[in-house]
């Protein structure tokens, strides 16, 4: 074996009790993949440290983490690896790198509950320390490494729904923080676990939101699954006291497409829902009147007249499952016009029949297909967003992509 840097070896010979020089020698052996020699010198350096100063504790800590890494890579001496990592944590419990290695090694050993515990402890350390930067010397990729371990461990243990959100955040919010190999692994995991059922907007994402509007600063969070409410506010520039008709309202707040409009922007409207239980809850929690009825059997001309729906309405939403196209054909377009129409065609589940028919219908009425094929991920589309010709001039928000994954449509990638 030949050192590239003989000075490191000579330094130890000349100053045999200096743990810092032993550490440098251990790293040289490690680079040469001489695991046994590297491990011996890491341990010797740690033993020679008295641990009286932070500098000495830091050296002990690094020796134990890197010593554990030597055996972890060789898949040998499981108990030694665990013992060294625990010793490192005992020396500097507020540092995150050892927790990262503990979580990573626990995943390799299929001990996923321990991995969850260590990753969470490491994340807490990062928060308390103000997010410690990546440490190349300890092969620590930074907080994103702990999040990556946490996502895998949660999926493998008991938190599968949580993991979808965790992997989504890694792919779409932390991609630029990840090493290439980790990024490719996250892409693979996304293919296995799928995307979360909802992609919420929160105020801390405001700097990445593409289509600013009046009142955005006050929006703490939205309620739609895929930004439907935010699209309306963006296109109408945060309009207050607007109006809506919502066919298929669902839960009054959870994943609801009009709750934000009503709660924060003073909108009024009319909702239709065919679940008696949901209607009862809707009546308790919302100001908007709700009609309990099978949407496909309603006389909308009569319904609109009875509920004083104005001639011009800001938003029409239709989500009546396989009855949606029948509902669309029943809307009295000759008496009412709508600034925005959001039509759920569910192409990804039922094929293109309803999508094609609805497009032909709305185009014949003069509406412009503004954002086509809103998708729950980067492949499965389920909804079209149409606008009145008066709003079609807002070309910044128009999209002609084959698939419009909601997150990519609304959020800019961090640079």
N, C-alpha and C positions, 0 to 999 in steps of 0.2 A: 504494500500500500504506500502511495506517495502523496504527501500533502501538497496542495497548490501554494499554501502559505506556511512555509516552515517556521516563520517567526512565531506563530501561535504555539507550536510545540516547544520552541526554545524558551519562550516566556514562562511556560510551566516548569521547565527544567530549572530555570534560574530563580523562580519564585514559587516553590512547590506548595506553599500553604495558602496561596492567594486564590480564593474561590471564584473571583471574577475571571481570572485567566483560565482556570479549569473549565469554566462555563464556555468560553470561546473555543477551547479545545474540543469539548463535547459537541459543539455545533459543527466543527469541522468533520468529526467522525460521522455525525448525522448526515451531512451533505454527501459524504462518500458512501452512505447507506451501510455503514459499519455499526449495526444496531447495538450489539453487545458492548462494544467499546464506548459508544455514545452514551448508552444508559449508565454505564459504570461511572463515567466522568460527570454526568448530570447529578447522580446521587452523591458523589464525592464532593462536588461543589456545594450542594445543599447542606451536607454534613458540616462542612468547614465554615458555613455562615452562622454567626451567633444570633442573627435575627434581632439585633438591638436597634437598628435603624431601619427606616422604610426602604432604603436602598438595598440593605441585606435581605429584608423580607421579600422585596420584589424579586431578588435573585433566587431565593429559595422557591418562591412561587413559580417562576419561569422554569426552573430545573424540574420541578415536580410535574408541571403540565407537559413539558416537552419529553420528559422521561416516560410519562404515561402514553404519549403519542407514539413513541418508538414501538412499544409493545402492542398498542392498538392497531398500528399499521401491519404488524406481523401476525395479528390474531393469536397472540400468545399471552400466557399468564394473566388471565382475566382478573383474578383477585388482586394482582399487583397493580394493574391499571386502575381498578376501582379505588384501591387504597391510596395511590398517589394523587388521584384527583380529589379525593376527600381531604387529604393532607394539604393540598394546595388551597382548597376552600377554607380550611381552618386557619391558614396563615394570613390570607387576605380575603375575607368573606364578602367584601363589598366590590370585588372585581368580577366582571362577567365571563372572562375567557374560560375559566375552569368549568363553570356551569355549562357553557356551550359544548365543551369536550365531553362532559358527563352526559348531556342530553344526546349528543351524537353517538357516543359509545353505547348508551342504553338502547338506542334505536337499532344499532348494529347487532345487539344481543337480544333483540325482540322484547326488551323490557320497556314497553311503551308507557306504562303508568309512571315509572321512574323518569322517563324522558320528559313527560309532561311536567312533572314536578321540577326537574332541573332547569328546563327551558323557561318556565314561569319565574323561577327564582332569579335566573340570569336576566330576564327582561326587567324585573323589579330593580335589579342592581343598575342596569343601564338608565332607568328612569331617575333613580336617586342620584346617579353620578352625572346626570345631564347628557346621557347618551355617549358613552365612550366610543371613540373612533375605532375602525378596524386596526388590528394589531398583526402585521405581517409576520413578525418574529414568532408569534404563537399560533400562526395560521388561523387567526380569528377574523371572520369577515365583517365584524361589526354587528349591531343589533339585528340586522336582517338575517343573520345566521341563526340566532335564537328563534326568530319568528318562523323561519323555515323548519327548524327541528320541532317547534311547537305544533305547526300545522300537520306535519307527518304523524307525530305522536298522537295528536287528538283524533285524526282520522282512524288510526290503528287501534285506538282504545275505545272511547265512548262518545266522541263529539263530532259526528260526521257532518251535520249541518253547519256547525261552527267551522269545520275545516274547509268547506266550500268558500266561505267568506275569507278565511285566512289565505288560502291559495290565490283567490281572486285579488286580494290586496297585494300579495307579493308580485303577481304578474302585471297588474295594471297600476299600482301605486308605488311599488318599490323596485321595479325592474332595473332602473339605472343604478341601484345600490348593490345589485347582486353580481358576483363573479359569473363569467359565462357558463361554467359548468353547472352552477346552481340554477341559473336562469333556464337552461335546457331541462333540468330536472323538474322545475316548477311547471314548465310547459307540458311535460309528460304527465305529471300529477293532475293537472287541470283536465287532461283528456280522460283520465280514469275517474275522477270524482265529479266532474261537471261543474257548471256555474251555479252560483246561488240563485234562488228564485226571485230575489229582489235586489236592486242596486240603488241604495238610498243616497240622496245628496245630504251632506252635512256642512255646516258653516265653515269648518276647517278646510273644506275643499274649494272654497270660494275663489281663490286665486287661480284655480285651474278651469273654472267654469267658463265656457266659450262665449255664451250669449247673455251678457249682462242686461239687467233691466232695473227700472226704478223699484226700490224696495228690497232688492236682493240682500242688502246688508242686514236686514232684519229677519231673513229666513233662516231659522236655526236648523231645520230639516224639512224634507218633503215627505209625502206619504205614498205616492204612486210607486208601482213596481219598477218602472223603467222611465222615470222622468216625464211622464205624460203631463203632470201639473206644471212642471217647470217649463216645458215647451210652450204651453199656453201663455204663461206669464212673460216668457222671453219674446214671443211673437207680438204680443199686445203691450209690451213694455211696462209690465207691472200694473196693468189696468186695475182700478179699484171699482167696486160696485158693479161688476160684470154680471152676466147671466149664463145659465147652463141648463141643458136637459141631459140627463144621464140615464140611459137604459141599461140596466144591469149594474146596480150600484155596489152590491156586495156588502162587506163590512163597512160600518159608518166611518171608520178611521183607518184601520189596518189595510194597507195596500189600496187605499181609496184615492180616486183620481180628482175629486173635487173638494176634499176636506181642507186642504191648504188654501184653496181659493176662497172658501167660505170663512174659515177661521182668521186668516191673516189679511185678506184683501177685500172682505165684505161682500163677496159674491152671493147672489140668490139664485135659486133654481128649482128644478123638479126632478125627483129621482123615481125610478121604477125598479122594483125588486120582487122576485117570485118566491123568495124564502120568507115564510112568516116569522121565523125566529129573527132573521136579520132585520126585517122591517120593524119589529118591536124594539130591537136594540137601536136601530137608526132613529126612531122617533124619540127615544130617550136621550140620545147623545148629540143629535144634530138639529139645527134650526130649519133646515131644508125639509119641505113636505115630501113624504115618500108614499108611493102607491103600491099596495100589495096586489100583484096581478101577474098572470102569464103574459110576458111581453109580446108574444106572437099573436095574442088574441085581442089586443087592445085596439080601440078605434082612436088613433092618435089625433085626428082632427077634433073629435069631441073632447079628448083628454086635454089638449092644449087650450081649447076654448074654456073648459071648466076651471082650469088652473091659471087662466089669464097669462099664458105664455105670449110674450111680445112677438111682433112681426120679425124683428131682428134679434137673434140670439148669438152670444159670443161663442159658445161651445156646445156641440152635440157629440155625445159619446155613446157608441153602441157596442155593447158586449153582452150579447144574448146567446152565446154559444152557437149551435147550429141553426138557431132561429134568427140570427143577426141579419141575414140578407132579407128575410121576410119583413123584419122590422124596418129595415132601410126602405123597402118598397112601400111601407105604410106611412112614412113620414110625409106630412102635407107640405112638400117643398113649394107648391104654388102659392102658399100663404105665408111661409116663413123662410128666412134665409139665415145662414149660419156663417160666422167668421172662420170657425175651425170645426172640422169634423174628424173625429178619431174613430176609425172603424176597425174592429178586431175580426180579421178574417181567418185567423188560426191556420194558415197555410201549412205550418210545420206539423200539424196533427191531422188535418182533414184534406190536405191537398189543395190545388189551386182553384177549385171550382168556385168557391165563394169569393175569393180574391178577384178572380177575373170578372165575375158577374158584377161585383160591387164597383170595380173600376169603370166598367162600361157605363153603369148607371150614373155614377157621380160625374164622370166626364161629360155625359150628355146633358147634365144639369149646369155645366159651366164651371164646376169646381176644379181646382188645380191640385194634382198629386204633388205635395210639397216634400214630404219625407216618406219614402216607400219602404216597406218591409222592415219595420222596427223588429229587432231580434233579441231573444233572451240570451243568446251567446253570439258567437261569430258565424253561426250557420242557420239557426232555426228562427225564421221570421214568423210573426203572428199579427201584425197590425200595420195599417197605413194611416198617415196623417195628411188631411186635405185642408186647403184654405180657400176662402172666397177670393176671387180675382183681385179684389182691392188690396189684399195682403200678399199677393204673389210676387210683388216687386221687391220684397225683402230677400234678395238673392243670397245674402250671407248665410241664411239658415236653410236654404233649399238644398236638397241632396238627391243625386241621381245614382247612387251606388246600388249595386245589386242587393246588398244586405247592409242595413244600418244598425250595427251593434250599438245599443243605446249609450253605453259608457264612452265609447270612442267618438260618438257623435257630439256629446255634450262636453266632454272633459279633455283638456289639453294634456299631453304628456309632459311631465316635469323636465325642464332642461337645465 
